[in-house]
Amino acid sequence: MIRNYDDFCAELLKAGFSVASGGNDEGVFGLIKHGWDKQPPDSPLRWHTGDPETDPWEWRMRVLDERGDIAYGKVFFKKAGYITKEWYPYFLATRRPPAARRPSAARRGVASFAEDYSDGVVSHNARRIYDAVAEHGALPLHEIKQFSGFSRGEKSKFDAALTELQMKLYLTMCGRQQKISQKGEGYGWSSTVFCTSESFWGADLFKIAADIGAREAADKITAQVLRLNPSAGQKRINKFIGG
Protein backbone atom coordinates (compact mmCIF):
# COMPACT_ATOMS: atom_id res chain seq x y z
CA MET A 1 0.00 0.00 0.00
CA ILE A 2 1.19 3.51 -0.83
CA ARG A 3 0.85 5.54 2.36
CA ASN A 4 2.94 8.63 1.64
CA TYR A 5 5.10 10.47 -0.88
CA ASP A 6 8.19 8.32 -0.32
CA ASP A 7 6.17 5.14 -0.87
CA PHE A 8 4.81 6.59 -4.08
CA CYS A 9 8.24 7.49 -5.45
CA ALA A 10 9.64 4.07 -4.56
CA GLU A 11 6.78 2.24 -6.28
CA LEU A 12 6.87 4.52 -9.31
CA LEU A 13 10.57 3.88 -9.81
CA LYS A 14 9.83 0.14 -9.75
CA ALA A 15 6.94 0.47 -12.21
CA GLY A 16 8.63 2.97 -14.54
CA PHE A 17 5.45 4.78 -15.53
CA SER A 18 1.89 5.40 -14.41
CA VAL A 19 -1.28 7.07 -15.63
CA ALA A 20 -2.03 9.85 -13.15
CA SER A 21 -5.15 11.84 -13.95
CA GLY A 22 -8.71 11.23 -12.91
CA GLY A 23 -8.01 8.01 -11.06
CA ASN A 24 -8.63 6.08 -14.29
CA ASP A 25 -5.83 3.74 -15.29
CA GLU A 26 -7.25 3.69 -18.85
CA GLY A 27 -7.13 -0.08 -18.80
CA VAL A 28 -3.34 0.02 -18.58
CA PHE A 29 -1.84 0.97 -15.22
CA GLY A 30 -2.17 3.60 -12.51
CA LEU A 31 -0.50 3.54 -9.12
CA ILE A 32 -3.20 5.50 -7.28
CA LYS A 33 -6.90 6.01 -7.70
CA HIS A 34 -8.20 9.56 -7.48
CA GLY A 35 -10.37 10.40 -4.48
CA TRP A 36 -10.52 9.34 -0.86
CA ASP A 37 -13.38 6.92 -1.58
CA LYS A 38 -11.21 5.00 -4.06
CA GLN A 39 -8.53 4.19 -1.46
CA PRO A 40 -8.38 1.15 0.85
CA PRO A 41 -10.32 1.78 4.11
CA ASP A 42 -7.16 2.30 6.17
CA SER A 43 -5.34 4.46 3.61
CA PRO A 44 -4.03 7.80 4.93
CA LEU A 45 -4.12 9.35 1.44
CA ARG A 46 -6.43 12.34 1.05
CA TRP A 47 -6.68 14.38 -2.13
CA HIS A 48 -6.54 18.19 -2.21
CA THR A 49 -5.69 18.69 1.45
CA GLY A 50 -2.37 20.36 0.64
CA ASP A 51 -0.47 17.90 2.83
CA PRO A 52 2.76 17.17 0.90
CA GLU A 53 3.09 13.73 2.46
CA THR A 54 -0.40 12.29 1.95
CA ASP A 55 -2.03 14.39 -0.80
CA PRO A 56 -1.24 12.78 -4.19
CA TRP A 57 -2.15 16.04 -5.95
CA GLU A 58 0.90 17.65 -4.34
CA TRP A 59 3.22 14.88 -5.47
CA ARG A 60 3.09 15.82 -9.14
CA MET A 61 4.99 19.04 -8.35
CA ARG A 62 7.13 17.55 -5.60
CA VAL A 63 8.73 15.09 -8.01
CA LEU A 64 9.63 18.00 -10.29
CA ASP A 65 10.89 20.23 -7.49
CA GLU A 66 12.83 17.60 -5.54
CA ARG A 67 13.92 14.89 -7.95
CA GLY A 68 15.67 14.55 -11.28
CA ASP A 69 14.52 11.06 -12.25
CA ILE A 70 10.75 11.44 -12.77
CA ALA A 71 8.90 13.42 -15.45
CA TYR A 72 5.25 14.45 -15.19
CA GLY A 73 2.92 15.81 -17.84
CA LYS A 74 0.20 14.94 -20.32
CA VAL A 75 1.91 11.88 -21.73
CA PHE A 76 -0.77 9.15 -21.83
CA PHE A 77 -4.13 9.37 -23.65
CA LYS A 78 -3.81 13.19 -23.59
CA LYS A 79 -3.96 12.97 -19.81
CA ALA A 80 -1.41 13.33 -17.06
CA GLY A 81 1.09 10.65 -16.22
CA TYR A 82 4.55 9.90 -14.89
CA ILE A 83 7.57 8.42 -16.68
CA THR A 84 10.85 7.69 -14.91
CA LYS A 85 14.27 8.46 -16.31
CA GLU A 86 14.96 4.75 -16.81
CA TRP A 87 11.92 4.30 -19.06
CA TYR A 88 11.78 7.65 -20.87
CA PRO A 89 14.23 6.58 -23.62
CA TYR A 90 11.94 3.69 -24.55
CA PHE A 91 9.02 6.04 -25.14
CA LEU A 92 11.27 8.32 -27.17
CA ALA A 93 12.30 5.40 -29.34
CA THR A 94 8.84 4.13 -30.28
CA ARG A 95 8.46 6.10 -33.52
CA ARG A 96 9.77 5.27 -36.96
CA PRO A 97 12.99 7.15 -37.77
CA PRO A 98 12.71 10.38 -39.79
CA ALA A 99 14.21 8.61 -42.80
CA ALA A 100 10.87 6.85 -43.22
CA ARG A 101 9.53 10.27 -44.32
CA ARG A 102 6.12 9.42 -42.98
CA PRO A 103 4.33 11.64 -40.45
CA SER A 104 3.38 9.74 -37.34
CA ALA A 105 1.06 10.34 -34.41
CA ALA A 106 3.33 8.29 -32.18
CA ARG A 107 6.22 9.48 -30.00
CA ARG A 108 8.93 11.76 -31.26
CA GLY A 109 11.95 9.57 -31.79
CA VAL A 110 15.31 11.31 -31.47
CA ALA A 111 15.12 13.69 -34.42
CA SER A 112 15.37 17.41 -33.76
CA PHE A 113 12.21 19.48 -33.54
CA ALA A 114 13.13 21.30 -36.75
CA GLU A 115 13.50 18.01 -38.62
CA ASP A 116 10.18 16.72 -37.35
CA TYR A 117 8.42 19.97 -38.21
CA SER A 118 9.86 19.78 -41.73
CA ASP A 119 8.58 16.20 -42.00
CA GLY A 120 5.09 17.26 -40.97
CA VAL A 121 5.17 15.40 -37.67
CA VAL A 122 4.14 18.44 -35.62
CA SER A 123 1.65 21.24 -36.23
CA HIS A 124 2.31 24.92 -36.86
CA ASN A 125 0.61 25.87 -33.59
CA ALA A 126 2.87 23.45 -31.74
CA ARG A 127 5.87 25.12 -33.35
CA ARG A 128 4.74 28.54 -32.10
CA ILE A 129 4.76 27.24 -28.53
CA TYR A 130 7.93 25.19 -28.86
CA ASP A 131 9.93 28.07 -30.32
CA ALA A 132 8.89 30.37 -27.46
CA VAL A 133 9.88 27.84 -24.79
CA ALA A 134 13.14 26.87 -26.51
CA GLU A 135 14.16 30.50 -26.88
CA HIS A 136 13.65 31.29 -23.20
CA GLY A 137 14.82 27.98 -21.73
CA ALA A 138 11.73 27.54 -19.55
CA LEU A 139 8.46 29.46 -19.36
CA PRO A 140 5.41 29.47 -17.08
CA LEU A 141 2.11 28.88 -18.80
CA HIS A 142 0.97 32.50 -18.79
CA GLU A 143 4.22 33.63 -20.43
CA ILE A 144 4.06 30.88 -23.05
CA LYS A 145 0.73 32.31 -24.20
CA GLN A 146 2.25 35.78 -24.30
CA PHE A 147 5.46 34.91 -26.16
CA SER A 148 3.87 32.51 -28.64
CA GLY A 149 1.28 35.10 -29.65
CA PHE A 150 -1.95 33.20 -29.04
CA SER A 151 -5.02 35.39 -28.61
CA ARG A 152 -7.82 34.72 -26.12
CA GLY A 153 -9.90 33.42 -28.98
CA GLU A 154 -7.28 30.75 -29.72
CA LYS A 155 -7.48 29.05 -26.33
CA SER A 156 -8.58 25.70 -27.76
CA LYS A 157 -5.80 25.79 -30.36
CA PHE A 158 -3.25 26.67 -27.68
CA ASP A 159 -4.39 23.90 -25.34
CA ALA A 160 -4.38 21.31 -28.13
CA ALA A 161 -0.89 22.30 -29.29
CA LEU A 162 0.53 22.24 -25.77
CA THR A 163 -0.92 18.77 -25.22
CA GLU A 164 0.53 17.67 -28.58
CA LEU A 165 4.00 18.78 -27.54
CA GLN A 166 3.78 16.89 -24.25
CA MET A 167 2.35 13.73 -25.81
CA LYS A 168 5.16 13.69 -28.37
CA LEU A 169 7.72 14.37 -25.62
CA TYR A 170 9.07 17.65 -27.02
CA LEU A 171 8.08 19.62 -23.91
CA THR A 172 7.62 18.58 -20.31
CA MET A 173 6.52 20.22 -17.09
CA CYS A 174 9.42 21.30 -14.92
CA GLY A 175 7.92 23.21 -11.97
CA ARG A 176 5.61 26.10 -11.15
CA GLN A 177 5.94 29.85 -10.87
CA GLN A 178 3.80 32.79 -9.79
CA LYS A 179 3.25 35.85 -11.93
CA ILE A 180 5.69 38.65 -11.09
CA SER A 181 4.52 42.19 -10.37
CA GLN A 182 6.34 45.35 -11.50
CA LYS A 183 7.89 45.42 -8.03
CA GLY A 184 9.37 41.98 -8.64
CA GLU A 185 7.02 40.25 -6.21
CA GLY A 186 5.11 37.05 -6.86
CA TYR A 187 1.32 37.13 -6.79
CA GLY A 188 -1.70 34.97 -7.58
CA TRP A 189 -1.88 31.27 -8.31
CA SER A 190 1.24 29.53 -9.56
CA SER A 191 1.46 28.60 -13.25
CA THR A 192 2.98 25.39 -14.51
CA VAL A 193 6.43 25.88 -16.01
CA PHE A 194 7.45 24.04 -19.19
CA CYS A 195 10.84 23.33 -20.71
CA THR A 196 12.15 21.16 -23.54
CA SER A 197 12.67 17.50 -22.76
CA GLU A 198 16.35 17.91 -23.66
CA SER A 199 16.68 20.65 -21.06
CA PHE A 200 14.89 18.56 -18.44
CA TRP A 201 16.86 15.34 -18.97
CA GLY A 202 20.12 16.32 -20.62
CA ALA A 203 21.70 15.06 -23.84
CA ASP A 204 22.88 11.69 -22.49
CA LEU A 205 19.36 10.33 -22.20
CA PHE A 206 18.71 11.06 -25.87
CA LYS A 207 21.91 9.24 -26.81
CA ILE A 208 20.55 6.20 -24.98
CA ALA A 209 17.26 6.47 -26.87
CA ALA A 210 19.09 6.68 -30.21
CA ASP A 211 20.51 3.19 -29.63
CA ILE A 212 17.10 1.61 -28.98
CA GLY A 213 15.07 0.28 -31.88
CA ALA A 214 11.37 1.11 -32.12
CA ARG A 215 10.31 -2.56 -32.00
CA GLU A 216 12.61 -3.26 -29.07
CA ALA A 217 11.21 -0.28 -27.18
CA ALA A 218 7.58 -1.22 -27.83
CA ASP A 219 8.18 -4.83 -26.79
CA LYS A 220 9.88 -3.79 -23.58
CA ILE A 221 7.10 -1.39 -22.60
CA THR A 222 4.45 -3.98 -23.47
CA ALA A 223 6.13 -6.59 -21.28
CA GLN A 224 6.31 -4.15 -18.38
CA VAL A 225 2.66 -3.16 -18.73
CA LEU A 226 1.61 -6.81 -18.68
CA ARG A 227 3.74 -7.43 -15.62
CA LEU A 228 1.97 -4.55 -13.86
CA ASN A 229 -1.48 -5.35 -15.25
CA PRO A 230 -1.82 -8.82 -16.83
CA SER A 231 -5.37 -8.02 -17.97
CA ALA A 232 -4.37 -5.02 -20.10
CA GLY A 233 -5.59 -5.32 -23.69
CA GLN A 234 -3.18 -5.01 -26.59
CA LYS A 235 -5.07 -2.15 -28.26
CA ARG A 236 -4.91 -0.09 -25.08
CA ILE A 237 -1.24 -0.95 -24.64
CA ASN A 238 -0.48 0.17 -28.20
CA LYS A 239 -2.28 3.46 -27.60
CA PHE A 240 -0.42 3.88 -24.31
CA ILE A 241 2.91 3.36 -26.04
CA GLY A 242 2.32 5.38 -29.18
CA GLY A 243 0.44 8.29 -27.66
C-alpha positions as CSV (number, residue, x, y, z in Angstrom):
1,M,0.0,0.0,0.0
2,I,1.2,3.5,-0.8
3,R,0.8,5.5,2.4
4,N,2.9,8.6,1.6
5,Y,5.1,10.5,-0.9
6,D,8.2,8.3,-0.3
7,D,6.2,5.1,-0.9
8,F,4.8,6.6,-4.1
9,C,8.2,7.5,-5.5
10,A,9.6,4.1,-4.6
11,E,6.8,2.2,-6.3
12,L,6.9,4.5,-9.3
13,L,10.6,3.9,-9.8
14,K,9.8,0.1,-9.7
15,A,6.9,0.5,-12.2
16,G,8.6,3.0,-14.5
17,F,5.4,4.8,-15.5
18,S,1.9,5.4,-14.4
19,V,-1.3,7.1,-15.6
20,A,-2.0,9.9,-13.1
21,S,-5.1,11.8,-13.9
22,G,-8.7,11.2,-12.9
23,G,-8.0,8.0,-11.1
24,N,-8.6,6.1,-14.3
25,D,-5.8,3.7,-15.3
26,E,-7.3,3.7,-18.8
27,G,-7.1,-0.1,-18.8
28,V,-3.3,0.0,-18.6
29,F,-1.8,1.0,-15.2
30,G,-2.2,3.6,-12.5
31,L,-0.5,3.5,-9.1
32,I,-3.2,5.5,-7.3
33,K,-6.9,6.0,-7.7
34,H,-8.2,9.6,-7.5
35,G,-10.4,10.4,-4.5
36,W,-10.5,9.3,-0.9
37,D,-13.4,6.9,-1.6
38,K,-11.2,5.0,-4.1
39,Q,-8.5,4.2,-1.5
40,P,-8.4,1.1,0.9
41,P,-10.3,1.8,4.1
42,D,-7.2,2.3,6.2
43,S,-5.3,4.5,3.6
44,P,-4.0,7.8,4.9
45,L,-4.1,9.3,1.4
46,R,-6.4,12.3,1.1
47,W,-6.7,14.4,-2.1
48,H,-6.5,18.2,-2.2
49,T,-5.7,18.7,1.5
50,G,-2.4,20.4,0.6
51,D,-0.5,17.9,2.8
52,P,2.8,17.2,0.9
53,E,3.1,13.7,2.5
54,T,-0.4,12.3,2.0
55,D,-2.0,14.4,-0.8
56,P,-1.2,12.8,-4.2
57,W,-2.1,16.0,-5.9
58,E,0.9,17.6,-4.3
59,W,3.2,14.9,-5.5
60,R,3.1,15.8,-9.1
61,M,5.0,19.0,-8.4
62,R,7.1,17.5,-5.6
63,V,8.7,15.1,-8.0
64,L,9.6,18.0,-10.3
65,D,10.9,20.2,-7.5
66,E,12.8,17.6,-5.5
67,R,13.9,14.9,-8.0
68,G,15.7,14.5,-11.3
69,D,14.5,11.1,-12.3
70,I,10.7,11.4,-12.8
71,A,8.9,13.4,-15.4
72,Y,5.2,14.5,-15.2
73,G,2.9,15.8,-17.8
74,K,0.2,14.9,-20.3
75,V,1.9,11.9,-21.7
76,F,-0.8,9.2,-21.8
77,F,-4.1,9.4,-23.6
78,K,-3.8,13.2,-23.6
79,K,-4.0,13.0,-19.8
80,A,-1.4,13.3,-17.1
81,G,1.1,10.7,-16.2
82,Y,4.5,9.9,-14.9
83,I,7.6,8.4,-16.7
84,T,10.9,7.7,-14.9
85,K,14.3,8.5,-16.3
86,E,15.0,4.7,-16.8
87,W,11.9,4.3,-19.1
88,Y,11.8,7.7,-20.9
89,P,14.2,6.6,-23.6
90,Y,11.9,3.7,-24.5
91,F,9.0,6.0,-25.1
92,L,11.3,8.3,-27.2
93,A,12.3,5.4,-29.3
94,T,8.8,4.1,-30.3
95,R,8.5,6.1,-33.5
96,R,9.8,5.3,-37.0
97,P,13.0,7.1,-37.8
98,P,12.7,10.4,-39.8
99,A,14.2,8.6,-42.8
100,A,10.9,6.8,-43.2
101,R,9.5,10.3,-44.3
102,R,6.1,9.4,-43.0
103,P,4.3,11.6,-40.5
104,S,3.4,9.7,-37.3
105,A,1.1,10.3,-34.4
106,A,3.3,8.3,-32.2
107,R,6.2,9.5,-30.0
108,R,8.9,11.8,-31.3
109,G,12.0,9.6,-31.8
110,V,15.3,11.3,-31.5
111,A,15.1,13.7,-34.4
112,S,15.4,17.4,-33.8
113,F,12.2,19.5,-33.5
114,A,13.1,21.3,-36.8
115,E,13.5,18.0,-38.6
116,D,10.2,16.7,-37.3
117,Y,8.4,20.0,-38.2
118,S,9.9,19.8,-41.7
119,D,8.6,16.2,-42.0
120,G,5.1,17.3,-41.0
121,V,5.2,15.4,-37.7
122,V,4.1,18.4,-35.6
123,S,1.6,21.2,-36.2
124,H,2.3,24.9,-36.9
125,N,0.6,25.9,-33.6
126,A,2.9,23.5,-31.7
127,R,5.9,25.1,-33.4
128,R,4.7,28.5,-32.1
129,I,4.8,27.2,-28.5
130,Y,7.9,25.2,-28.9
131,D,9.9,28.1,-30.3
132,A,8.9,30.4,-27.5
133,V,9.9,27.8,-24.8
134,A,13.1,26.9,-26.5
135,E,14.2,30.5,-26.9
136,H,13.7,31.3,-23.2
137,G,14.8,28.0,-21.7
138,A,11.7,27.5,-19.6
139,L,8.5,29.5,-19.4
140,P,5.4,29.5,-17.1
141,L,2.1,28.9,-18.8
142,H,1.0,32.5,-18.8
143,E,4.2,33.6,-20.4
144,I,4.1,30.9,-23.1
145,K,0.7,32.3,-24.2
146,Q,2.3,35.8,-24.3
147,F,5.5,34.9,-26.2
148,S,3.9,32.5,-28.6
149,G,1.3,35.1,-29.6
150,F,-1.9,33.2,-29.0
151,S,-5.0,35.4,-28.6
152,R,-7.8,34.7,-26.1
153,G,-9.9,33.4,-29.0
154,E,-7.3,30.8,-29.7
155,K,-7.5,29.0,-26.3
156,S,-8.6,25.7,-27.8
157,K,-5.8,25.8,-30.4
158,F,-3.2,26.7,-27.7
159,D,-4.4,23.9,-25.3
160,A,-4.4,21.3,-28.1
161,A,-0.9,22.3,-29.3
162,L,0.5,22.2,-25.8
163,T,-0.9,18.8,-25.2
164,E,0.5,17.7,-28.6
165,L,4.0,18.8,-27.5
166,Q,3.8,16.9,-24.3
167,M,2.4,13.7,-25.8
168,K,5.2,13.7,-28.4
169,L,7.7,14.4,-25.6
170,Y,9.1,17.6,-27.0
171,L,8.1,19.6,-23.9
172,T,7.6,18.6,-20.3
173,M,6.5,20.2,-17.1
174,C,9.4,21.3,-14.9
175,G,7.9,23.2,-12.0
176,R,5.6,26.1,-11.2
177,Q,5.9,29.9,-10.9
178,Q,3.8,32.8,-9.8
179,K,3.2,35.8,-11.9
180,I,5.7,38.6,-11.1
181,S,4.5,42.2,-10.4
182,Q,6.3,45.4,-11.5
183,K,7.9,45.4,-8.0
184,G,9.4,42.0,-8.6
185,E,7.0,40.3,-6.2
186,G,5.1,37.0,-6.9
187,Y,1.3,37.1,-6.8
188,G,-1.7,35.0,-7.6
189,W,-1.9,31.3,-8.3
190,S,1.2,29.5,-9.6
191,S,1.5,28.6,-13.2
192,T,3.0,25.4,-14.5
193,V,6.4,25.9,-16.0
194,F,7.4,24.0,-19.2
195,C,10.8,23.3,-20.7
196,T,12.1,21.2,-23.5
197,S,12.7,17.5,-22.8
198,E,16.3,17.9,-23.7
199,S,16.7,20.7,-21.1
200,F,14.9,18.6,-18.4
201,W,16.9,15.3,-19.0
202,G,20.1,16.3,-20.6
203,A,21.7,15.1,-23.8
204,D,22.9,11.7,-22.5
205,L,19.4,10.3,-22.2
206,F,18.7,11.1,-25.9
207,K,21.9,9.2,-26.8
208,I,20.6,6.2,-25.0
209,A,17.3,6.5,-26.9
210,A,19.1,6.7,-30.2
211,D,20.5,3.2,-29.6
212,I,17.1,1.6,-29.0
213,G,15.1,0.3,-31.9
214,A,11.4,1.1,-32.1
215,R,10.3,-2.6,-32.0
216,E,12.6,-3.3,-29.1
217,A,11.2,-0.3,-27.2
218,A,7.6,-1.2,-27.8
219,D,8.2,-4.8,-26.8
220,K,9.9,-3.8,-23.6
221,I,7.1,-1.4,-22.6
222,T,4.5,-4.0,-23.5
223,A,6.1,-6.6,-21.3
224,Q,6.3,-4.2,-18.4
225,V,2.7,-3.2,-18.7
226,L,1.6,-6.8,-18.7
227,R,3.7,-7.4,-15.6
228,L,2.0,-4.5,-13.9
229,N,-1.5,-5.4,-15.3
230,P,-1.8,-8.8,-16.8
231,S,-5.4,-8.0,-18.0
232,A,-4.4,-5.0,-20.1
233,G,-5.6,-5.3,-23.7
234,Q,-3.2,-5.0,-26.6
235,K,-5.1,-2.2,-28.3
236,R,-4.9,-0.1,-25.1
237,I,-1.2,-0.9,-24.6
238,N,-0.5,0.2,-28.2
239,K,-2.3,3.5,-27.6
240,F,-0.4,3.9,-24.3
241,I,2.9,3.4,-26.0
242,G,2.3,5.4,-29.2
243,G,0.4,8.3,-27.7
